[in-house]
Amino acid sequence: TYEVEYRGRWFTNQAVPVFHDDGAIDEVIVVAQDITEQREADSRLQEAVRAGNVGFWDWDISANTVSYSDEWKRQIGYEPHEITNDFEEFQSRMHPDDVGPSLSKVQQAMQGRANLIQGEFRIRHKDGSYRWILAQSRVFRDDQGQAVRMLGSHVDITESKQAEATLRAQQKMLADAERLAGVGSWVWHVNEDRWE
């Protein structure tokens, strides 16, 4: 089976040899399927994933292998070939303060207490900085209820976290300045016609 482009269309071809009684190949039958639309849809999906800054991963729990998407790797500064498919790649890059709480959520999900997990944590970028990640995942189970697979997504939310921290710092500076200056402030909630 192989793919080929012909006159602007993409085909997947499967070649099957037909043999003579003496074992020599008499002819080759080729079955072609037009996959142009599928390739275009795949390309659009990849662009949407990249534009949305969504990284995906797929964890085969029994084999303890994780397939990380190229976008997942790019979020933390790596090329696709630089990260191997094992769980330790993820765990070793997580901020030390976030490892315990995050793995606790994973354990609870694997033990059947939750099938959906959502959380935020920091993960180390290739440049040494930490990036804030919003992660969502789902556990899949076999017929006996054992967790066998986990699929998830990561979105880099570092910029919004930094904006929140800046706003909190500015609010604290304003409150400190008001306190030191001996002035007060108030807020009028127009829609509720009340003062605070």
C-alpha positions in Angstrom: 0.0 0.0 0.0 1.3 3.4 -0.9 0.1 7.0 -1.6 0.6 8.8 -4.8 -0.4 12.2 -6.3 -1.8 12.2 -9.8 -3.0 15.4 -11.6 -3.7 17.2 -8.3 -5.5 14.3 -6.6 -4.1 11.9 -4.0 -4.7 8.2 -4.1 -3.9 5.3 -1.9 -2.9 2.3 -4.0 -2.8 -1.3 -3.0 -0.9 -3.6 -5.4 -1.7 -7.4 -5.5 0.5 -9.6 -7.8 -1.1 -12.5 -9.8 1.2 -15.5 -10.2 1.6 -18.1 -12.9 1.7 -21.8 -11.9 5.5 -21.6 -12.2 5.6 -18.8 -9.6 6.4 -16.0 -12.0 4.3 -12.8 -11.7 1.8 -12.7 -14.6 0.2 -9.3 -13.7 -0.3 -6.9 -10.9 -3.8 -5.7 -9.9 -3.8 -2.2 -8.4 -6.8 -0.9 -6.5 -6.8 2.9 -6.1 -8.9 4.9 -3.7 -9.1 8.7 -4.0 -8.1 10.1 -0.6 -7.8 13.8 -1.6 -10.7 15.0 0.6 -9.5 13.0 3.5 -6.0 14.5 3.2 -7.5 18.0 2.9 -9.7 17.4 6.0 -6.7 16.1 7.9 -4.7 19.2 6.9 -7.5 21.5 8.0 -7.8 19.7 11.3 -4.1 20.0 11.9 -4.2 23.7 11.2 -7.2 24.2 13.6 -5.3 22.3 16.3 -2.2 24.5 15.7 -4.3 27.7 15.7 -6.0 26.7 18.9 -2.7 25.8 20.5 -4.1 22.4 21.6 -1.7 19.6 22.2 -3.0 16.0 22.4 -1.7 12.9 24.1 -2.8 9.2 24.2 -1.6 7.1 27.1 -1.7 3.3 26.7 -1.7 2.5 30.4 -0.9 -1.2 30.3 2.2 -0.6 28.1 2.9 2.7 29.8 3.6 4.5 26.5 2.3 7.9 25.7 2.0 9.3 22.1 2.4 13.0 22.3 1.2 15.2 19.3 3.6 17.4 17.6 1.7 20.4 19.0 2.0 19.1 22.5 5.8 19.0 22.0 5.9 22.4 20.4 4.1 23.9 23.4 7.1 23.1 25.6 9.7 24.0 22.9 10.6 20.6 21.5 10.8 19.2 18.0 8.8 16.0 17.4 11.8 13.7 17.5 13.1 15.1 20.8 10.5 13.5 23.1 10.0 9.8 23.5 6.7 8.0 24.0 6.8 7.3 27.7 5.0 8.7 30.7 8.3 9.8 32.4 8.7 12.4 29.7 5.7 14.2 31.0 6.2 13.6 34.7 9.9 14.6 34.7 9.0 18.0 33.2 6.2 18.8 35.6 6.9 21.5 38.3 7.8 19.7 41.6 4.9 21.4 43.5 2.4 20.2 40.9 3.4 16.5 40.6 1.6 15.2 43.7 -1.8 16.9 43.2 -1.8 16.1 39.4 -0.8 12.4 39.9 -3.4 12.1 42.7 -6.1 13.1 40.2 -4.8 10.6 37.7 -4.8 7.8 40.4 -8.4 8.6 41.4 -9.5 8.4 37.7 -7.7 5.1 37.2 -9.3 3.7 40.4 -12.7 4.5 39.0 -13.6 7.6 41.1 -13.7 9.8 38.0 -13.6 9.3 34.3 -13.0 13.0 33.4 -10.1 15.0 34.8 -9.4 18.7 34.4 -6.7 20.6 36.1 -3.9 23.2 35.8 -0.2 22.7 36.4 3.2 23.9 35.3 5.4 22.1 32.9 9.1 22.9 32.1 9.8 24.4 28.7 13.0 23.5 26.8 14.3 27.0 27.7 14.0 26.2 31.4 11.0 28.4 32.1 7.7 26.9 33.3 4.5 27.1 31.2 1.0 26.9 32.7 -1.1 24.2 31.2 -4.8 23.6 31.3 -5.3 19.8 30.9 -8.4 17.8 30.2 -8.5 14.0 29.9 -10.8 11.0 29.8 -10.2 7.5 31.0 -11.3 4.5 28.9 -11.9 1.1 30.6 -12.0 -2.5 29.5 -15.0 -4.9 30.1 -13.7 -5.6 33.7 -13.7 -1.8 34.5 -9.9 -1.6 34.4 -8.4 1.7 33.1 -6.6 0.8 29.9 -6.3 4.1 28.1 -6.3 7.8 28.8 -6.8 10.5 26.1 -6.1 14.2 26.9 -5.4 17.6 25.7 -3.1 20.5 26.8 -3.7 24.2 26.3 -0.9 26.7 27.2 -2.6 29.3 29.4 0.6 31.0 30.6 -0.2 34.4 29.2 -3.6 34.5 30.9 -2.0 33.3 34.2 0.6 36.1 33.9 -2.2 38.7 33.2 -4.1 37.5 36.3 -0.9 37.8 38.5 -0.3 41.3 37.1 -3.8 42.4 37.9 -3.6 41.0 41.4 -0.3 42.8 42.0 -1.8 46.1 40.8 -4.9 45.7 43.0 -2.6 45.1 46.0 -0.5 48.1 45.2 -3.6 50.3 44.9 -5.0 49.0 48.2 -1.6 49.6 49.9 -1.4 53.1 48.5 -4.9 53.9 49.7 -4.2 52.6 53.2 -0.9 54.5 53.4 -2.5 57.7 52.1 -5.5 57.4 54.4 -8.0 57.5 51.6 -10.9 55.2 50.9 -12.5 54.1 47.7 -15.9 52.8 46.8 -17.6 51.0 43.9 -21.1 51.7 42.6 -22.7 48.7 40.9 -24.9 50.6 38.4 -27.0 47.6 37.3 -27.7 46.6 41.0 -28.0 50.2 42.3 -25.7 49.5 45.3 -22.5 50.8 46.8 -19.5 48.8 48.0 
